[in-house]
Amino acid sequence: MHGPSYMANALACAAANASLDLFEREPRLRQVAAISAGLLQGLAPCRNLRGVKDVRVKGAIGVVEMQRIDNLDALRARFVQEGAFVRPFGNIVYLTPAFTIDADELKTLTDAVVNVVQSL
C-alpha cells in the first residue's frame, strides 16, 4: 500500500504547525474579521453593477460573480492597470488577501475590483 507523495510530508507538516502557532500568538481571527468587514464594505458597490450576478464574502474571501467574463487576459491586465494583481477565473473575480493586509491595501484591492467591474 502507498499514499500520495504529499501524505505526511515533513516540510508541509512543519509549515502547518508553524501556522497554527501563529494563530495562538497573533490576532488572526480579529484580522480575518476586519478583512471580512472591509471586503463587505468595499465590494458592496458591485452589487448593482451591470453584469454582476452575485457578491459574497466568507471570512477573508471576497467574490464578485459575473454573468460572464469574455476575455480573462484583458480583465487581468485591467486590474494591473489599477495597481492590483487580481486573477479572475471562469466568471469569478475573487480576493483572498493575506491575513496581515492593512486597511489601505485592502481598500486598494476592493477599489480596483469596483473600478474594473464598473468599466465592463
LUMMI-611427 format. One record per residue (C-alpha): residue in three letters; x, y, z. Coordinates in steps of 0.1 Angstrom, whole numbers, plus 2048, in hexadecimal, padded with zeros to 3 digits. Layout:
N
<node 'ALA'; <X; Y; Z>>
...
This chain:
120
<node 'MET'; <800; 800; 800>>
<node 'HIS'; <80C; 823; 7F9>>
<node 'GLY'; <7FE; 846; 7FE>>
<node 'PRO'; <801; 866; 7EA>>
<node 'SER'; <824; 875; 7E9>>
<node 'TYR'; <819; 892; 7FE>>
<node 'MET'; <80A; 87D; 81A>>
<node 'ALA'; <81B; 884; 83C>>
<node 'ASN'; <835; 899; 82A>>
<node 'ALA'; <84C; 8A6; 846>>
<node 'LEU'; <850; 8C8; 837>>
<node 'ALA'; <82B; 8CD; 831>>
<node 'CYS'; <823; 8C1; 855>>
<node 'ALA'; <83D; 8D9; 863>>
<node 'ALA'; <82E; 8F6; 84F>>
<node 'ALA'; <80B; 8ED; 85B>>
<node 'ASN'; <817; 8EB; 87F>>
<node 'ALA'; <828; 90D; 87C>>
<node 'SER'; <808; 91C; 86E>>
<node 'LEU'; <7F4; 90E; 88C>>
<node 'ASP'; <80E; 91E; 8A3>>
<node 'LEU'; <808; 93F; 893>>
<node 'PHE'; <7E3; 93C; 89A>>
<node 'GLU'; <7EB; 938; 8BF>>
<node 'ARG'; <804; 955; 8C0>>
<node 'GLU'; <7F5; 96E; 8A8>>
<node 'PRO'; <7D1; 97C; 8A4>>
<node 'ARG'; <7C9; 969; 885>>
<node 'LEU'; <7A4; 966; 88C>>
<node 'ARG'; <7A1; 98C; 892>>
<node 'GLN'; <7B4; 991; 872>>
<node 'VAL'; <79C; 97B; 85E>>
<node 'ALA'; <77E; 98D; 86D>>
<node 'ALA'; <78D; 9AF; 863>>
<node 'ILE'; <794; 9A2; 840>>
<node 'SER'; <771; 994; 83D>>
<node 'ALA'; <762; 9B5; 847>>
<node 'GLY'; <779; 9C7; 82E>>
<node 'LEU'; <76F; 9B0; 812>>
<node 'LEU'; <74A; 9B3; 81A>>
<node 'GLN'; <74C; 9D9; 819>>
<node 'GLY'; <765; 9DC; 7FC>>
<node 'LEU'; <754; 9C4; 7E5>>
<node 'ALA'; <730; 9CF; 7ED>>
<node 'PRO'; <72F; 9E8; 7D0>>
<node 'CYS'; <732; 9CB; 7B8>>
<node 'ARG'; <710; 9BE; 7C1>>
<node 'ASN'; <6FE; 9D6; 7AB>>
<node 'LEU'; <716; 9D5; 78D>>
<node 'ARG'; <70C; 9C8; 76B>>
<node 'GLY'; <717; 9A5; 765>>
<node 'VAL'; <71C; 99C; 78A>>
<node 'LYS'; <70A; 97C; 795>>
<node 'ASP'; <714; 97B; 7BA>>
<node 'VAL'; <72B; 98B; 7D3>>
<node 'ARG'; <734; 976; 7F2>>
<node 'VAL'; <74D; 975; 80E>>
<node 'LYS'; <756; 958; 824>>
<node 'GLY'; <771; 961; 83D>>
<node 'ALA'; <78F; 96E; 82B>>
<node 'ILE'; <782; 965; 808>>
<node 'GLY'; <76F; 97D; 7F3>>
<node 'VAL'; <75F; 974; 7D2>>
<node 'VAL'; <74E; 987; 7B6>>
<node 'GLU'; <73D; 96E; 7A0>>
<node 'MET'; <736; 97B; 77D>>
<node 'GLN'; <71C; 970; 764>>
<node 'ARG'; <73A; 969; 74D>>
<node 'ILE'; <75D; 975; 747>>
<node 'ASP'; <766; 976; 722>>
<node 'ASN'; <78B; 97C; 724>>
<node 'LEU'; <79D; 971; 744>>
<node 'ASP'; <7BF; 97D; 738>>
<node 'ALA'; <7B2; 9A0; 730>>
<node 'LEU'; <7A1; 9A1; 752>>
<node 'ARG'; <7C1; 997; 764>>
<node 'ALA'; <7D3; 9B3; 751>>
<node 'ARG'; <7B9; 9CC; 75C>>
<node 'PHE'; <7BF; 9C2; 781>>
<node 'VAL'; <7E4; 9C7; 77D>>
<node 'GLN'; <7DD; 9EA; 76E>>
<node 'GLU'; <7C9; 9F1; 78E>>
<node 'GLY'; <7E7; 9E7; 7A3>>
<node 'ALA'; <7DB; 9C5; 7AF>>
<node 'PHE'; <7E3; 9A2; 7A5>>
<node 'VAL'; <7C2; 990; 7A3>>
<node 'ARG'; <7BE; 96F; 792>>
<node 'PRO'; <79A; 968; 788>>
<node 'PHE'; <790; 947; 77A>>
<node 'GLY'; <771; 93B; 768>>
<node 'ASN'; <758; 955; 771>>
<node 'ILE'; <765; 95C; 794>>
<node 'VAL'; <77A; 97A; 7A0>>
<node 'TYR'; <787; 971; 7C2>>
<node 'LEU'; <79D; 97F; 7DD>>
<node 'THR'; <7AF; 96A; 7F7>>
<node 'PRO'; <7C6; 983; 808>>
<node 'ALA'; <7E1; 979; 822>>
<node 'PHE'; <7D4; 97C; 845>>
<node 'THR'; <7EE; 996; 84C>>
<node 'ILE'; <7E1; 9AE; 831>>
<node 'ASP'; <7DB; 9D1; 83E>>
<node 'ALA'; <7BB; 9E5; 839>>
<node 'ASP'; <7CA; 9FC; 81E>>
<node 'GLU'; <7D7; 9DE; 80A>>
<node 'LEU'; <7B6; 9CD; 80C>>
<node 'LYS'; <7A5; 9ED; 800>>
<node 'THR'; <7BC; 9EE; 7E2>>
<node 'LEU'; <7B1; 9CA; 7D9>>
<node 'THR'; <78C; 9D0; 7DD>>
<node 'ASP'; <78E; 9F2; 7CB>>
<node 'ALA'; <79F; 9E1; 7AE>>
<node 'VAL'; <784; 9C7; 7AC>>
<node 'VAL'; <768; 9E1; 7AD>>
<node 'ASN'; <779; 9F6; 793>>
<node 'VAL'; <780; 9DA; 77B>>
<node 'VAL'; <75F; 9C9; 77F>>
<node 'GLN'; <74E; 9EB; 77A>>
<node 'SER'; <760; 9F0; 759>>
<node 'LEU'; <755; 9CF; 74A>>
